[in-house]
């Protein structure tokens, strides 16, 4: 970690020293709700201690529903989705608060009655004398001056200009109005707490010290709330390696920062890759600005996993229509997700017969799980004789202490946000300083590599801020050191600091020729030799080279190749992608040259920028330029008219580094 950098650790410490502590909101008295009496046809609707009754002038009271209070009117940030916040007690005496949107009052009100009944409120099911419609009638006419704001996702929100961070059951920061979290999809509670922060620091954070992958995972758990402050988009980190190396354990330790479940501990916070695209949207919104841990990439649908990575990183769900045919608002979220699996993203997408795109690999960064110390994912077992007891200790610790570190970090963060208007710029400077330091070892890095480096740096900053806040107990630079180790492990596995598409163009064309060489490339039945001046194929019956005019060399006897007889109709090439022919060359006497049609070249480079891919192939000496310098030249295959074809040289089957 560079010292004395603007916006670095020193700047954050100074900001904290000068910050005015924002005290937590004092405990408030329970809000007293509205329970008015309303006139209706033939009587009144009256709220009593034991329920809502219709009191008729010509008969006794009839119970419409159980007792409830109207606490406030609610709406969302777009001044729409108006509703009411109700409070009542279920049959076990547990207080329930429910938001009822006003669109449920329309029609026959069946959805309204079902919702309240599911939450434990008695609702009269009798259809006699319009009883069913009286509950909706009563609610539609209730008025109150109190207001509350509804949010459908966790994370940062601006409530009348005030930044607050929302979790189920708690709001961090000062909001001018009450904020109520109402997710779009019902789910189990994830942000539970068990134990104390001191216990978490001892049982979960302390054993991570000295283990780069564990420190990175926990630091990533603190990075989610920084995405909005820094203006960064989401993305993922994927630990890839053999089973039983500690990948899921790292996921549990990271999950323990935010929550878990009784019985399963921090493992209850972890989600699975095995989910539909619609479910993933709801999951991401329910864990926006926090951490989304996804286990076992191998269980994902190979046809959808690439799109899922794009969806999670972009933070924008699919566009859908509503019941009336209009456009419904798409789900929005920001999420940093942590993934594990035995396969890489490229391997998983290949199961569907597709090629991974560079943008997908940048959004889900593939980190080798093996730390290289012979201990699987670990480098320091903290006194354990082997990895298994160490793993068991971490699992036990994260089952006893979870969900306390994130609230402590959010309390720390809202203090910084309140005290430092330019906090985002300070943190961006910190991230830039780390990236600049790392790029000294990769000065020619592409924009893709720098983008990934920025994500690792963001994780490093989050880990060091959590340490600065006294949450992790690590050394001050441990998070940055771990992020650097893991970044260069990723870069080493990637093989090049250049653009991924460049290497992918070579690999994709090589794979196409290897798979279809015999089936889709027709033999060029002409005995030729390479021109000694320009390398162009020259028929042994020609006197000069058609490209440069150089006299054909005297190769008596050398042109006698073992050319197979013409193919029979039974073996005629189908769905031809081009031609192949052997040329006489000193280094490779029987080297195959391939000539792809325009359609064949487009198929071979499918999914890539065709023009850029051809430039790469030309620059690396795999594609022979035509006489006019373009990537295709004019050729006349035997028995065919002249055509523009792409001449692929045998060097494409050479070194993996892409050089001739």
N, C-alpha and C positions, 0 to 999 in steps of 0.2 A: 504493500500500500504506500503510494507516494506521500511524503510528508509535506505539510505546509501548502497544500493545493487549495485553491479557492473552492469552497463548497465541500471540502473533505471533512474528515473527522474533527479537525480543530474547529472548523466553522460550525458544525453541528453542536459541539460542546459549548462554544460561545453563545450560540442561540439558546441553548437550554439554560445556561447560567443567567441570561438576561430575560428569560421568558417568565411571564406571570402565570402561575399555576392556575389552571381552570378547574375549580372544585367540581365534584360530581353534583348532579342535581339532588337537592334534598328530597327525602321521602315525602310524598304527597298524600294527603288524605284521599281515600277512595272517592272518586267522582260520584256525585249523587245524580241519578238519572231522572228523565222526565217520565211521568206516568199520567197524562191528562185523561179527562173524561170527555168523550166526543158524542155529539148527537148523531143519530142515524135513523133510517126509516123505521118507524114504529117503536122507537125507544132510544137507549143510549148504550155506548160501549164504555165500560167502566173498568179501570184497572184496580184490582183489590190485592190484598196481601197474598191470597191464594190463587190468583190468576186473573185473566181478562174475561169479563162477562158481558153478555148482552142482557140488559135489563129492559123488558118490554112493559108497556103500559097495561097490557091485558094478560100478562102471564108472569111466571117466576123467572129468575135469572138463569141463563144458560151459559155454561163455560165454553169459551172459544179456544183458549190456550192457557198455558201456565203463566205465572207472573214473570215479567221482565221489565227492564228499564231501558230507555233510550238515552245513551250517554252523549252522543254528538252526531252531527252531520259530517259525512266524510266525502272526500274527493281525491283524485290523483293529481300529479304535478301538471297535467295538461288541462286542468279545470274541467274534467269530465269524470265519468264513472261515479256519479254522485250516489250516496247511500247513507245508511244509518248504522251506527255502532250500538249493538244491543248487549246487555248483560243479564244473565239469569243463572240459576243453579240447576244442575242436572240431578237425576234421582239420587246420586250419592252425596249431594250437597256440595259438589265442586263448582266453583264459579266459572262460568263460560262467557267469553266475549266473542261476538260474531259480528262480522260486517255483512250487511244485507244491501246489495246494490238495488237501486230503485227500478231497474228493468225487470226485476223479479215480481214486481207488483202488477205487471201487465198480464193480460190473459186470465187464465183460471187460477193462477197462483200455486199450481202443484209443485213447481220446483222450489218455491219459497217454503212451503210446508215441509217438503222432504228434507231440505237443508236444516231447518230448525229441529225437526224430529231426530235427525241423525246426531245432533249435538246434545240431545237430552231434554229438549223442551216438549212438554205435552201439547199436542195439537189435536183438536177435536176432528175426527175423521168423518163425522156425519154430514151427508149431503143435504139434509132437510133444512128448509127455510133459509137457504143461502149461507149456512154456517161457515162453509169452507172459505167463502170470499170475504168474510168479515175481518179476518186477520190482516189480509192485504189492504183492505179498506182503512183499517185503523192505522197501520204503519204509514200508508201513503199520506195521511193527514196530520201526522205528528210533526210538530215544529219545535226547533231548539236553536238557540243562538250559538251554541258551542260548536267548534270546528275541529276536525282532525284530518291529518294527511295520510293517505294510503300509499304504500310502496310495495311493489310486487317482487322485488329482488333485494338481496342483501347488498352491503357495501356502501359506498359514498353516495350521498344525495345532497342537493342544494334545496333547502326548504326556506323559501322566501329569502334567498341569498345566503343563508347560514349553512356551512358545510357540516354535515353530521354523517356518522357511520352507523348503519343499521344492521343489527343482528336480531334473530328471533328473541323477543323478550327484553331487549336492551338497545338503547340508543346512546352512542358516544358523541359528545359535543352538546351544544346548547341549541335547541330548536325553538322557534317562536310559537309553534303549535305542537300538539301531541302528534307523534308519528306512530303509525300502526303498520306492522309488517304483515302482508297478506299474500302469500305465494300463489302463483298461477296454478300450481299443482300441489295436491296434498302429499305430504311426505312425513317420514319419521323425523323426530327432532335430532339434529346432528350436533349442535353446538352445546352439548352438555359438559359439565365440569365434574371432576373427581380429584380429590387431594388438594394440595396447596401448590403455589408456585415454587416454593422451596423444595418440595418433594419432586416436582417435575424437573427442576434444575438438576437435582441429584440423581434421579432415576433414569431420565431420558437424555438431557442435554450433556451432562458431564461425560458419559461413555462415548459420545460422538467425537470428542476432542481427539485429534490425531488421526481421524478417519475422514479422508477427503470426501468420499461419497456421502457419508452420513451428515457431515457438516453442510455440504451443498444442499442435501434434501431438506434439512431443518431451516436453512437460510431461505430456501425457496418458499417455505411455508410463510415466512414473514414478508415476502416480496409482493404478495397480492395487493395489499393496501397501498403500495407505492405506485402501482400502474397509473392510476388516475392522477396522482400528484405530479408525476413526471411526464404525463401525456404519452405513455407507451401502450402499444397494443399487447394483447395476450400472446401466449405461446406455451410450448411445453418442453420438458426435459424427460428423456426416456432412458432408463437404465436397462441395457440389453445384455443378457448373458445366460449361462446355463442355469438350470434349476438348482435350488438348495445352496445358493451362494449368498443369500441375505438380501435379495432385492425387495421382497415384500416387507421384511423387517425395517428396511430404510423407509418404506412407505408408511409404516405404522408410526415410526418415530416422528416423521414429518406431520402426519395426521394428528398426533397427540398435541400439537400446538393449538389446534382449533377445537377439538372435541372428541366425542366417541359415544359409546352406549354402555349402560350397565350390563355386565355379563361378558361382553366382547371387548371392552376397553376401547382403545383408539382404533382398533380394526373396524369398529362400527361406523367410523367416519369415511372409510374407504369405499369407493364405487368400483364397479366392474366395467371393462370395455364392452362387454356383451350387452348392448342396448341399442334401441332404434334411434334414428336421427332426431325424432320429435322428443324422445325421452332425454336425450343429451342436452337439448335446449333447456328443458325444465330444470335439469340437474345443474347446468351452468348458471342459470338465473338464481337458483337456490344457494349457490356458493360463489356468487360474483364478488370480486375483490378480496376473496379469501384464498383458499387452496383447494384445488380439485384433484385428489389422488385417484388414478385409474390403474387398476391391477390387471395383469394378464392381457397384453395386446393380442396374443394368439387367439383369444376368444372372439375378437371383433370380426365383423363381416368384411372380408377383403375387398368387396365391391364398394363399401361405404367408408372405410377407415380414412382414406385420403380426404374425402369431402368433410368428414368429421373434424380432421385437423384444421382445415381451412375455417370451418364454422367456429370452432373454439377460439382460434387465434383472432379472427375478425371481430368476434363479439356481437355478431348480428345474425339472428335466426332467419328462417325461411319466411318469405312473403306468403300470406294465406288470405283467403277470402272469408268474409263473415257470412252469417246466415242469409243476409239480404243480398249477397253478391258483391258487396263493397270490399275494399281492401282493409284487412285488419292490421293493426300495428304489429310490426315484427318484434320479437323478443330481443332485448339488448342486454349485454353483460360484459364484464371484463374478468378474465380468469387466467391464472397461471396454473397449468396442470402438470402434474408429476406422474409419470407412467413407468410401468415395468413390463418385461416380457422376455421370452427366450428368443424371439425373432425381432429383427429390425423392421422399421416401417417399410423399407424397400422390399424386404423378404415377404412381408404380409401382403403388400399390394401385388407382388408377383404371383401370388396364389390365384389371383383373378385374371392372370395373363396380361397384366398391365405393367407399365414402367412408372417408377416413382418420379415425380416432378421435383425440380430443385426447390420450388416454393414450399412444397410439402416437407421436404427435409429440413428446411430452415425453420419452419414452424414447429416441428417436433424434432428436437436435437437428439441424436442417437449417441449416448455415452456408454462406453464399455464398462460393464459392472465390475469386472475384475480389476482390482486396484494394482495388480502386479506384484504383490508381496507374498503370494502363495497362500493367502488367507481369504480367498474369495473377494468380497466387497470391502474388506477391512485391511487396515495396516497396523492397527494397535488394538489388541484384545483386552487391554487393561487388566492384566494378570491372569486371564483365563488361559487354560492350556491349549485350547483349540476353539475354532469358531462356534461350534454348536452350543456350548455353555454360555458363551457371550451373547448369542442370538436369543437364547432362552431368558437370559437376564433382561435384555431389552424388551422382549415381549411381556415379561412379568411387570417391568417398570411402567410400560405404557398402558398396561391394564389397570394400574393403581393410581396413576397421575396423568390427567389429560384435561385439555380445555381451559387451562389457567394462563398459559403464556400469551395467547392472542389478545385477550382483554387487557392484560398489562401493557402489551405493545400498543394497542389502540389508545389507551389512556395517555401513554407517552406521545403518541403521534398527534392526537388532537391538541395537545399542549403546543407542539411545534407549529401546527397549522395555524393556531390562534395567534401565536407570538411572531411568526415569520411569514409575512405576505409573499416573500420571494423564496420560500422553501423549495419550490419546484426547481428553480434555476440553480440553487445551491446543490441540490442532489444531482441534477443533470451534469454539473461541472465535476462532481465526484465520479459519476459514471464515466464521463469522457476521459478523466485522468487515468482511470484503470485501463480503459480500452487503449489509450495511447501508449501506456507502459507495455501492455501485452503485444501490441502491434510492432514493437521494436524487433521482435523475433520473427515477424512475418510482414516485412515492409511492403510487399506487393500483393497484399491480401485483397480479395474482391469485396464488393459491397455485401455479398452474402455472408462472408466470413466476419466482416465487421458488425453486421446485424446480429449474428449469433454471439459475438464477443460482448455486444452491448447487453444482451440478456443475461449472460453470466455475470457481467459487472453489476447489473441491477440486483441480482441475487446476492452478490457479495456485499453491496451497500446495505441491503436489508439485514443480512446477518450481522454486520458490524454495528448497525443502529440498534439491533436487539441486544447486542453485547454492551453497547454504550449505555443502554437503559437499565443494565443490571439484570437482564432476564436470562441469558444463556450461561454466564459464568466462564466463557471462553477467553482466550487471549485476544487482545484488541484486533490483531490482523489475521486471526485464524480463518474467518469466513472468506476474506479475499484470497488467502493462500490456497484454500480448498477450491475456490472457483477457478483460480488460475490453473491448478493441476488438472481439473476436469475439462476445462476448455481446451488445453493442449492435448489431452487424451482424445477428445473429439476430433481435433484438427489432424492428429496423427492417423486416426482411423479413416478420416475422409480422404487423405492421401494428397491433397493439393489445396493451397490457399486461393486458387483461382476460382472462376465461376464453375459451378457444378455442371451446367449445361454443356460446357466445352468437353469435359471428359465423358459426359453422357452421350454426346453426339457420336464420338468414336466407338464407345461400347455398344451403343444401340445398332449402328451400322454393321459392326463386326458380328454381333449376334444374329442380325438378319441374314448376312451372307452365310454364316455357319449353319443356320437352320434350314435355309432354302437353296443352298448351293446346287444340289443335284436335282431337286424337284422343280424349281421355277426359273432356272437359268439354262437356256439352250446352248449346246456346244457350238462354238464358232469353228466350223470345219475348214479352216484355211491354215496351211502351214506358214508360219511367220517367224520373224526374228526381230529383235529390238534394234532400232537405229543406234549406231555407236555415238551419234552426235546429240540427239534429243530424246532417245528412248522410245519413240513412237514405233508401234508395230508395223513392220514392212513385210509384205508378201515375198516369199523366196523367189517368185517369178518376176518381181519388180526390179527395176534398175536403180531407182532413186527413192528416197523417202518422200512421201506425199506431204509431210509437214514442213521440213526444212530443206529439202532438195539434195541432201547429202547422198553420195553414191552408196548403194548397199554394199556392205562388206562382203568379201569373198569367203563364204563359209561352206565351202563344198563338203558335203557329208554332215555338217552340223545341223542342217535343216531337216534331216531325216528323223522326224519324231514318230513315236508310236501312236498315230492318230487312230482312234477307233472308227469302225465303219459307220455310215449314217444310221441314225436310229430308225427303227421300224415304227409304223403307225401306233403299235401297241405302247411304245414308250415315248410318245410325243409329249413335249413339255406343255403342261397346262397352267393357265393363269400366269403367263410368263412375266417375270419382272425384269428381264434383260438377257444378256448373253455372257458367256465366259469362254476364254480361250487361253491356251498356253503359249507363252512367248519364250524364245531362246534368249537366255540371259546368262552371263558368265557366273554370277553368284548363285542363281537358282535356275538351273537349266530347264526346269519344267514348272515355272511359276504361273499360277492362274491369275489372270486379269479379268475383272468384272466390269460390265458395261450396263448400267442401270437406265431404264427408261425414266421419264419424268414421274410417271405414276409409281414406279417401283421405288424411286428415291423418296417420294413423299410418304410412302408406306413405311419405308425403313426408318425415317426420321419423324414418325408420327409423334405428336405431342410436344415437339420442339419448334423453335423459331427456325424455319427452313433456311432462310438466307444466312442467318448467323451460323447455323450448323455447317453449311457448305463453306463458309469462310474459314471456320476452324479446320475442316478437313483439308482445305487447300493449304493453309498455313503450316500444317503438320506433315504435309507431303503424302497424304493418303489419297487425295483426289488430284488427278492430273489435269491441269488447265488446258483449255482449248487454244488454238492458234491466236484467237482474239483476246486471250487472257481471261475469258469467262470460265465458269465452273463446268460447263458442258461443251462438248465438241461435236463436230459432224462426223458420223461414221456410216459405213455401208455394210451391214452384216450380210454374209452370203445368202442370196435368195431373197433379200429384202431391199426396200428403197432406203435412200439415205435418211438418217434420222439424227437428232441431237440426243446424245447419250452421255451419262456421267461415267468417266473412266476411273475405276477404283483400282489402285495399285496393290500389289501383294504385301507391301509394307504394313498394311493395316492389321495383318496377323502377327505383327512383331511384338515389341515391348509394350507392357501394360501402361507405361507412363505416357503413351501417346506420341512419342518421338519416333521418327523413322529410324 
